[in-house]
Amino acid sequence: MSRLAPSPVAQTMRATLLTGHGGLEKLVYREDVPTPHPAAGEVLIRVGACGINNTDINLRTGWYDQTVDSELSEDLGLRGRAEAAAASWNRSEAGFPRIQGAAVAGTVAAVGEGVSADRVGERVLVDPCVRDPALPSRAQLVEYLGGDRDGGYAEFVVVPDLNAHVIASPLSDAELATFPCSYDTAEEMLERTHLARDETVVVTGAAGGVGTALIQLSLIRGARVVAIAGAGKEERLRSLGAHEFVPRESEDLQSAVERLIGPRGADVVVDVVGGPMFDLLLKLLRRGGRYATAGAIAGPVTRIDLRDLIYKDLEMYGITNPTAATFARLVALVASGDLQPLLEEAFPLAELRSAQARLLKRSHVGKFVVTP
C-alpha cells in the first residue's frame, strides 16, 4: 500500500470555479475558496492532479441541452451559450458556482465519521461515478464528480469512501490523472460490446483520451485495432499499437476502412465522434456486429438507416455509467503497469482556461491535466 505522511489542511484553498454557462470567462480562479469537510462515509482528498475531459466543456458551454444540435466546435467550446441550458446530461438545473474536474489522483487528507482513520495518507485514484446501489446495475449513477457535485479543479475534494481506490504505482499524480473518466468509459464500452480475442474493432476519435484508452484496452483483449483519427496522428497511434490507421479526412472514409477490414466487416465499432460518421459506421459492421457510443463531439443529431440495424441484427449500446467493477478493473490494470499513461501536458490550475483552449484545438494525442 502506498502511503504519504499527512500534512495540515488549511481552511481555504485554491480552486477554479465555473460560475455559469458560457465561454472560458466563466472559469474563475480563486485562492480563498472554503476547504470542504468530509461528511459521514466520505474522505477528503488532497488533489495531486486532475485530468481534463470533454464533459467539462460540454457542461460549461451548455452543449448537453437538447436544443443544441451542433458539433462541439472550437468556437462553441471557447464562447459557449449564454442562454439557459441543461446543467448536465443528468440534471436539468445547475448549481453554480461549481468546481469541475472528474479525473482525480491524490492522497487522503482527512476522513468523515464511519471511515477508518487509517485511510489518511493513502494514495488514491478516484472513481468519478457516485452510485445508488439500489438502482439497476447500468443506471446507478446519481452524481458525477465535477458536474453534479464539486470535483478536482481545486486543492481538495470530498468523495464517498468507496470511490477512493488505493493505488500502488510508480506513476506521478499527473500521469495517474489521465486514467479516470476516459479509461473507465473505454473499458465499459469494450465490456458491453464483449470484444474478444482476434476480433476486429474500429475506433473513432482514436487520438483523444477515450480513443487512446480504447486502443490500449482493445490490445489487452487481443483484438485487431483499426484507428480513425486526423492524418497527423498516425505515427503516434501506430506506436501505441494500432494495427491499421485511416485518416478521418479520407475522401471516401467507408471504402478506406472496408479495404482494411475485408468483406466480412468489423466485429465491433466503438465511437466517440457521432455526427455524420455515425451512419457509415453501422455499414462497416458485420452481421451480428456490436456498436457502442460514449460521445458525439461531431454532433449529437445524426442519420440512421434502420435497415442496417434491422437486417444485420446489430447490437447498440450507449455508455455513460461505467460500473464499479469496471473502475476496479481499471485500477488493477494501472497498478500492474499494463496501461501506458499518455500525458500530453500538465498545466497549473490557474491556467485551466488555456488548457481547455488547447484541448479544443484537437491537435494533441492523449490527455491534458491540471495540478493545483
NORQUI-V501786 format. One record per pair of residues at least 6 apart in sequence whose ideal C-beta (glycine too) atoms are under 7 Angstrom apart, sorted by sequence separation. I is the first residue (numbers start at 1). J is the second residue. D is the distance in whole Angstrom. If there is no record, write none. Layout:
i j d
I J D
I J D
This chain:
i j d
20 26 5
38 44 5
58 64 6
62 68 7
70 76 7
86 92 5
87 93 5
111 117 6
143 149 5
145 151 4
146 152 7
151 157 6
195 201 6
205 211 4
206 212 7
219 225 6
250 256 4
285 291 6
308 314 7
333 339 5
19 26 5
87 94 3
133 140 6
150 157 6
169 176 6
218 225 5
238 245 6
246 253 7
271 278 7
347 354 7
18 26 6
36 44 7
111 119 5
132 140 5
203 211 6
229 237 6
237 245 6
347 355 4
18 27 6
19 28 5
63 72 6
111 120 6
131 140 4
167 176 7
206 215 6
282 291 6
359 368 6
110 120 7
131 141 6
132 142 5
215 225 5
227 237 5
246 256 5
271 281 6
281 291 7
358 368 6
16 27 5
17 28 5
108 119 5
109 120 7
131 142 6
203 214 5
234 245 5
246 257 5
16 28 7
108 120 5
129 141 5
130 142 6
203 215 6
215 227 6
269 281 5
16 29 5
17 30 6
63 76 7
108 121 6
130 143 4
355 368 5
58 72 7
107 121 6
108 122 5
145 159 7
246 260 7
15 30 6
57 72 7
61 76 6
107 122 7
129 144 6
227 242 4
269 284 6
355 370 6
61 77 6
107 123 5
108 124 6
128 144 6
225 241 7
231 247 4
244 260 5
269 285 6
14 31 5
107 124 7
128 145 4
201 218 5
225 242 5
226 243 7
227 244 7
230 247 7
15 33 4
54 72 7
62 80 6
106 124 6
128 146 7
211 229 7
225 243 5
226 244 4
227 245 5
228 246 5
230 248 6
231 249 6
266 284 5
352 370 6
61 80 4
62 81 4
126 145 7
130 149 7
224 243 5
229 248 6
265 284 6
266 285 6
267 286 6
274 293 6
12 32 5
13 33 5
57 77 5
60 80 6
61 81 6
65 85 4
105 125 5
226 246 7
228 248 5
265 285 5
266 286 6
271 291 7
344 364 5
12 33 6
65 86 4
206 227 4
265 286 3
268 289 7
274 295 7
275 296 7
277 298 6
344 365 7
347 368 7
349 370 5
12 34 6
13 35 5
64 86 5
104 126 4
201 223 5
203 225 6
206 228 6
207 229 4
215 237 7
219 241 5
264 286 5
267 289 6
268 290 5
269 291 5
270 292 5
271 293 5
272 294 6
274 296 3
276 298 7
282 304 7
344 366 5
348 370 7
349 371 7
11 34 7
12 35 6
62 85 3
195 218 6
200 223 7
203 226 7
206 229 4
207 230 6
261 284 7
266 289 6
272 295 4
275 298 3
279 302 7
289 312 7
291 314 6
342 365 6
343 366 6
344 367 6
345 368 6
346 369 5
347 370 5
348 371 6
349 372 4
11 35 6
64 88 6
186 210 5
197 221 6
198 222 6
199 223 5
200 224 5
201 225 6
202 226 5
203 227 5
204 228 5
205 229 7
216 240 7
265 289 6
273 297 6
274 298 5
275 299 3
278 302 4
279 303 5
342 366 3
343 367 6
344 368 6
10 35 6
64 89 5
103 128 7
185 210 6
189 214 7
196 221 7
197 222 3
203 228 7
215 240 5
272 297 7
273 298 5
274 299 6
279 304 6
283 308 6
287 312 5
288 313 5
289 314 6
290 315 5
291 316 5
292 317 4
293 318 6
294 319 4
342 367 6
346 371 5
9 35 6
102 128 4
195 221 5
197 223 7
200 226 7
202 228 7
207 233 4
215 241 6
254 280 5
258 284 7
274 300 6
276 302 7
278 304 7
279 305 6
282 308 4
287 313 6
293 319 7
343 369 7
182 209 4
186 213 4
190 217 6
215 242 5
253 280 6
257 284 6
275 302 6
282 309 7
285 312 6
292 319 6
59 87 7
182 210 5
186 214 5
190 218 6
195 223 5
212 240 6
274 302 6
59 88 5
254 283 6
285 314 6
130 160 6
183 213 4
187 217 5
207 237 6
254 284 7
182 213 5
186 217 5
190 221 6
206 237 6
226 257 6
282 314 6
126 159 5
130 163 7
26 60 6
226 260 6
9 44 7
226 261 6
127 163 4
206 242 7
126 163 6
126 164 6
127 165 6
21 60 7
21 61 7
124 164 4
125 165 5
21 62 4
59 100 7
124 165 6
18 60 6
102 144 7
124 166 6
125 167 4
102 145 5
123 166 7
124 167 6
56 100 5
102 146 4
122 166 5
123 167 6
56 101 7
101 146 4
100 146 4
115 161 5
55 102 6
109 156 7
104 152 4
53 102 6
102 151 6
103 152 7
53 103 6
101 151 4
50 101 4
99 150 4
100 151 5
101 152 4
125 176 6
51 103 3
98 150 7
99 151 6
101 153 4
128 180 6
50 103 6
100 153 5
104 157 6
127 180 7
128 181 6
24 78 6
26 80 7
50 104 5
90 144 6
99 153 5
125 179 7
126 180 6
23 78 6
99 154 5
125 180 6
202 257 6
23 79 4
49 105 5
88 144 7
108 164 6
214 270 5
23 80 4
47 104 6
48 105 5
90 147 7
91 148 6
22 80 4
48 106 4
90 148 6
21 80 6
45 104 6
47 106 5
48 107 7
88 147 4
21 81 6
22 82 5
46 106 5
88 148 6
21 82 7
45 106 5
46 107 5
200 261 6
211 272 6
210 272 5
45 108 6
46 109 4
21 85 5
45 109 7
202 266 5
208 272 7
43 108 5
44 109 5
201 266 7
44 110 4
200 266 5
201 267 7
106 173 6
200 267 5
201 268 4
202 269 5
203 270 6
204 271 5
205 272 4
43 111 5
105 173 5
199 267 4
204 272 6
205 273 5
43 112 7
199 268 6
201 270 6
204 273 4
42 112 4
41 112 6
105 176 4
38 110 6
40 112 5
43 115 6
105 177 4
38 111 6
39 112 5
40 113 4
41 114 5
104 177 7
195 268 5
204 277 6
38 112 4
40 114 5
41 115 6
103 177 5
193 268 5
20 96 5
43 119 6
104 180 7
19 96 6
103 180 4
193 270 7
18 96 7
19 97 5
102 180 6
103 181 5
18 97 6
45 124 6
102 181 5
17 97 4
18 98 5
190 270 7
45 126 6
189 270 5
17 99 6
18 100 5
202 284 6
15 99 5
210 294 6
210 295 7
59 147 6
56 146 7
55 147 7
205 297 7
194 290 7
193 290 4
193 292 5
9 109 5
192 292 6
9 110 6
50 152 3
4 107 5
6 109 6
50 153 6
189 292 4
47 152 5
189 294 6
47 154 6
47 155 6
46 155 7
47 156 6
185 294 5
46 156 6
47 157 6
45 156 7
44 156 6
45 157 5
6 120 5
36 150 7
44 158 6
45 159 6
6 121 5
5 121 6
42 158 5
43 159 6
4 121 5
42 159 7
3 121 4
42 160 6
43 161 5
220 338 6
3 122 6
4 123 6
41 160 6
42 161 6
45 164 6
3 123 7
36 156 6
38 158 5
41 161 6
1 122 7
2 123 4
33 154 7
35 156 5
43 164 5
36 158 4
216 339 6
49 173 4
193 317 6
216 340 6
48 173 3
49 174 4
192 317 5
51 177 4
55 181 7
50 177 6
51 178 6
192 319 6
49 177 4
53 181 5
51 180 6
53 182 7
236 365 5
51 181 6
189 319 5
212 342 5
188 319 5
233 365 6
185 319 6
188 322 4
187 322 7
188 323 7
191 326 6
16 153 5
185 322 6
15 153 6
184 322 4
188 326 5
15 154 4
187 326 5
14 154 7
15 155 7
13 154 6
14 155 5
13 155 4
184 326 6
187 329 6
13 156 5
184 327 5
187 330 6
184 330 5
183 330 5
179 330 6
212 365 7
212 366 5
179 334 6
53 209 6
183 339 7
209 366 7
207 365 5
209 367 5
179 341 7
165 328 7
178 341 5
167 331 6
178 342 6
1 166 6
2 167 7
169 334 6
178 343 5
2 168 5
165 331 5
169 335 6
175 341 4
1 168 6
167 334 7
168 335 6
167 335 6
175 343 5
174 343 6
171 341 6
174 346 4
141 320 7
141 321 4
140 321 6
139 321 6
138 321 6
182 367 7
137 323 6
178 366 7
178 367 4
178 369 6
129 321 6
177 369 5
129 322 6
131 324 6
174 369 5
153 349 6
127 324 7
174 371 6
153 352 6
127 327 4
71 275 6
125 331 6
125 334 7
153 370 6
155 372 5
154 372 6
72 297 5
71 297 6
71 298 5
71 299 4
70 299 6
69 299 7
69 300 6
89 320 7
69 301 4
54 295 7
54 297 6
78 357 6
78 360 6
77 360 4
74 360 5
74 361 6
49 346 7
57 356 6
52 355 6
52 356 7
52 359 6
51 367 6
52 368 5
52 369 6
51 369 5
52 370 7
50 369 6
29 349 7
49 369 5
50 370 6
29 350 5
49 370 7
49 371 5
27 352 6
47 372 5
27 353 5
24 353 4
24 356 6
16 349 6
24 357 7
14 349 6
16 352 5
14 372 6
